[in-house]
Amino acid sequence: MHRRKPGRLATVLGRAILPFLTRAAGTACACVCLALLPGLPGPAPFAFRATAQVHEGVASCAGSTCHGRQAPTGTVVRQNELQTWQDPASPAGAHARAWRVLLAPESQRMARRLGLGAADQAPQCLACHADPVPAQRRGPRFRIEDGVGCEACHGGSGALPDGTPGWLASHAAVGGSHGANVRAGLFPASDLVARAEMCLDCHFGSERPAQFASHRLMAAGHPRLVFELDLFTALQAHHDEDADYRARKPAFSGLRAWAVGQALASARQLRLFAHRSTDGIWPEFLFYDCRSCHRPFAEARGLKPLARESQWRPLPAGFPSFADENLILLEAAARVLAPAAAAELAERSAGFHRAFAQGRPAADRAALELATSAERLARALAAREPDPQSALRVVAAITDSRHLARVTDYQGGAQTLIAIETLVASLTRSGLVSEARARALRPGLDEAHALLRDANRWDAEAFARAMLRLGAAARAML
């Protein structure tokens, strides 16, 4: 039994975000495939990260009785998953294209600027644009040119050094189960928190040196990283959440995935801030709003700075703003989904921003306290399915005056708009909002897109006015 396919509007809304993500990131580089940008950490790595299983390669999954069929004719799973993964013309094929992006002239120029040598061989590039396991853990059919192959996300499928079989054998066995596969080394991507932490490694960054997307990398031309768990999940989907899927694995709504993703992205960013806050004598500028520094500079009277003051950030004048776009969205979502947690989050966020004027140790302590709150909230959000109408209430919350007063910088506006489109697409995919009703939001979304087309012309007041109008249309659907 296959589920109802997403409606056309849901598909259009989801895919319309892709070029916008590129603009929002301010990219000048060719590696804007959605998949693979370097990375951030979470509380503790999952056990699978430390396993030594052999990576057998994409070809080991490609049999016609496994995942290599030309059409989705399988009775339990589609069995054409390889076709989806390597689709050359859709976002679903971004992982397969990831290594080839490194061959592009701009990628090669970027690597030379950083002194990395050839981009397609540099560890810092391969860490997210491929599955760079060491040579002794590569099976005979493994190819680095496959990019982000099956095992980059699902874990090495081959045997352990002691000969213990991996999940490649167990997951096709008669009477096998998902739990048994996980015990054999399959990464538990059906666990929402585990999935978010794994995706964040490349789509936001990690503690591993090769996966930290530093300001130097951005200065060389790499796009700034933008993370939306539900959007990325939807665009990479290669399974159907039908009855037999739910019998084997948990299923969750787009709202729950989005909210958990925002919480863990915030926590990942804060923990990295506390652990990797300097680069030589300089602060690590990656953690700050780009437009605090990258803005027009002139002595002309009446020039409006692009970075604005906000009660959400009690910063002294002249201090660069922390890049808190995920945090402000998380607080708005928590007001709807977990009001008690929202109060703690807001208090600790204010304390974190105040600590900037107190010194590095105080800021690091405040960052870790705030990260702990975000992680606790992520686990609470992952543990239960919210009311289906909550997604519309979250859209209303991130288009109200309280939230918009905090959207003072371009990146905050970009992330807010991406969140709205992600949630609306999720609602239409699930059938909770008809395509006709969702279409009523399109003029407001188009207006907001136009206001975000050029980061150098960011106008917080105009964006807020557009969002208030969009919010009124969303609230009319409640």
HUNOR-V191963 format. One record per pair of residues at least 24 apart in sequence whose C-alpha atoms are under 7 Angstrom apart, sorted by sequence separation. I is the first residue (numbers start at 1). J is the second residue. D is the distance in Angstrom with one decimal. If there is no record, write none. Layout:
I|J|D / I|J|D
This chain:
203|227|6.2 / 230|254|5.5 / 345|370|6.9 / 395|420|6.0 / 444|469|7.0 / 444|470|5.1 / 230|257|5.2 / 229|257|6.0 / 230|258|4.9 / 292|320|5.3 / 345|373|6.4 / 229|258|5.5 / 292|321|6.4 / 441|470|6.6 / 99|129|5.1 / 155|185|6.6 / 228|258|6.4 / 98|129|4.9 / 99|130|5.7 / 155|186|5.5 / 289|320|6.9 / 98|130|6.7 / 154|186|5.7 / 155|187|5.4 / 229|261|5.1 / 288|320|6.3 / 289|321|5.5 / 391|423|6.5 / 441|473|6.5 / 154|187|4.9 / 196|229|6.6 / 228|261|6.4 / 288|321|5.6 / 289|322|5.6 / 288|322|4.3 / 289|323|4.4 / 287|322|6.0 / 288|323|4.6 / 287|323|5.7 / 314|350|6.5 / 341|377|6.8 / 313|350|6.2 / 312|350|6.4 / 315|353|6.0 / 414|452|6.8 / 314|353|5.9 / 315|354|5.9 / 313|353|5.6 / 314|354|5.7 / 316|357|7.0 / 410|455|6.3 / 99|145|5.9 / 99|146|6.9 / 99|147|4.5 / 410|458|6.0 / 98|147|5.2 / 96|146|6.0 / 97|147|6.4 / 98|148|6.5 / 96|147|5.2 / 409|460|7.0 / 95|147|6.3 / 96|148|5.9 / 408|460|5.7 / 95|148|4.9 / 96|149|6.6 / 95|149|7.0 / 34|91|6.8 / 336|393|6.8 / 336|394|6.3 / 35|94|5.4 / 190|249|6.5 / 34|94|6.1 / 35|95|5.5 / 190|250|6.4 / 266|326|5.7 / 404|464|5.8 / 33|94|5.5 / 265|326|6.9 / 266|327|5.7 / 333|394|5.6 / 36|98|6.4 / 35|98|6.8 / 262|326|5.6 / 33|98|7.0 / 192|257|6.8 / 196|261|5.8 / 200|265|6.9 / 207|272|6.9 / 332|397|5.9 / 332|398|6.1 / 263|330|6.0 / 262|330|5.7 / 399|467|5.3 / 400|468|6.1 / 215|284|6.5 / 329|398|7.0 / 399|468|5.6 / 31|101|5.5 / 178|248|6.5 / 215|285|5.6 / 30|101|6.9 / 215|286|4.6 / 259|330|6.8 / 332|403|6.7 / 399|470|7.0 / 400|471|6.5 / 214|286|5.8 / 399|471|4.8 / 30|104|6.6 / 128|202|5.4 / 259|333|6.8 / 396|471|5.3 / 30|106|5.8 / 31|107|6.8 / 29|106|5.8 / 30|107|6.3 / 29|107|6.6 / 396|474|6.1 / 395|474|6.9 / 396|475|5.9 / 60|141|7.0 / 55|137|6.0 / 56|138|6.2 / 57|139|6.7 / 59|141|6.2 / 392|474|6.8 / 54|137|4.5 / 55|138|5.2 / 56|139|4.4 / 127|210|6.0 / 53|137|6.8 / 54|138|5.7 / 55|139|5.8 / 56|140|6.9 / 57|141|5.5 / 58|142|6.8 / 127|211|6.2 / 54|139|6.2 / 56|141|6.0 / 57|142|3.9 / 56|142|5.4 / 57|143|6.4 / 124|210|4.3 / 325|411|6.6 / 392|478|6.7 / 55|142|6.8 / 123|210|6.4 / 124|211|6.5 / 325|412|4.6 / 38|128|5.6 / 274|364|4.6 / 325|415|6.4 / 37|128|6.0 / 58|149|5.8 / 36|128|5.4 / 58|150|6.0 / 36|129|5.4 / 274|367|6.3 / 274|368|6.9 / 312|406|6.0 / 310|405|6.9 / 55|151|6.4 / 271|367|6.8 / 310|406|5.8 / 270|367|5.3 / 271|368|6.0 / 270|368|6.5 / 271|371|6.5 / 308|408|5.3 / 55|156|4.4 / 56|157|6.4 / 270|371|5.7 / 307|408|6.4 / 308|409|6.9 / 54|156|5.4 / 55|157|5.8 / 56|158|6.0 / 307|409|5.6 / 53|156|5.1 / 54|157|6.4 / 55|158|5.9 / 306|409|6.8 / 53|157|6.5 / 54|158|4.5 / 267|371|4.2 / 53|158|5.5 / 54|159|5.9 / 266|371|6.9 / 53|159|5.4 / 54|160|6.7 / 114|220|6.8 / 48|155|6.9 / 53|160|4.6 / 113|220|6.2 / 267|374|5.6 / 52|160|5.9 / 266|374|6.8 / 267|375|6.2 / 110|220|5.4 / 264|374|6.6 / 110|221|6.2 / 263|374|5.2 / 264|375|6.1 / 263|375|6.5 / 53|166|6.9 / 263|377|6.9 / 264|378|6.3 / 263|378|5.3 / 260|378|4.9 / 291|409|6.9 / 260|381|6.2 / 260|382|6.3 / 256|381|6.6 / 256|382|6.6 / 256|385|6.6 / 256|386|7.0 / 252|385|6.8 / 255|391|5.8 / 48|185|6.2 / 48|187|6.3 / 92|235|5.5 / 91|235|6.0 / 92|236|4.7 / 306|458|6.7 / 84|238|6.5 / 42|197|6.4 / 81|238|5.7 / 40|200|6.1 / 41|201|6.7 / 39|200|6.5 / 40|201|5.3 / 78|239|6.7 / 295|456|7.0 / 39|201|4.6 / 77|239|6.7 / 39|202|4.4 / 38|202|4.6 / 39|203|5.9 / 40|204|5.3 / 41|205|6.8 / 37|202|5.2 / 38|203|6.2 / 39|204|4.4 / 40|205|3.0 / 41|206|4.3 / 36|202|5.8 / 37|203|5.2 / 38|204|6.4 / 39|205|1.5 / 40|206|2.9 / 41|207|5.4 / 36|203|6.1 / 38|205|5.2 / 39|206|4.4 / 40|207|5.9 / 255|423|6.5 / 254|423|7.0 / 39|211|4.4 / 40|212|6.5 / 254|426|5.3 / 38|211|4.7 / 39|212|4.8 / 38|212|5.9 / 39|213|5.5 / 38|213|5.1 / 37|225|6.7 / 193|382|6.8 / 192|382|6.4 / 231|422|5.8 / 29|221|5.4 / 28|221|5.5 / 29|222|5.7 / 27|221|6.8 / 28|222|6.9 / 29|223|6.6 / 27|222|6.3 / 28|223|6.8 / 27|223|4.2 / 26|223|6.2 / 27|224|6.8 / 25|223|5.4 / 26|224|6.7 / 25|224|4.6 / 25|225|6.5 / 25|226|6.8 / 14|231|6.9 / 42|267|6.9 / 42|268|5.2 / 41|268|5.1 / 40|268|5.4 / 40|269|6.4 / 41|272|6.8 / 40|272|6.4 / 3|240|6.0 / 2|240|5.8 / 3|241|6.3 / 3|242|5.3 / 2|242|5.6 / 1|242|6.0 / 1|243|6.9 / 24|411|6.7 / 24|414|5.7 / 17|418|6.7 / 14|421|7.0 / 13|421|6.3 / 14|422|6.5 / 14|425|6.0 / 13|425|5.8 / 10|425|4.5 / 10|428|5.5 / 10|429|5.8 / 7|428|6.8 / 7|429|6.2 / 6|429|4.8 / 9|435|5.9 / 23|453|6.9
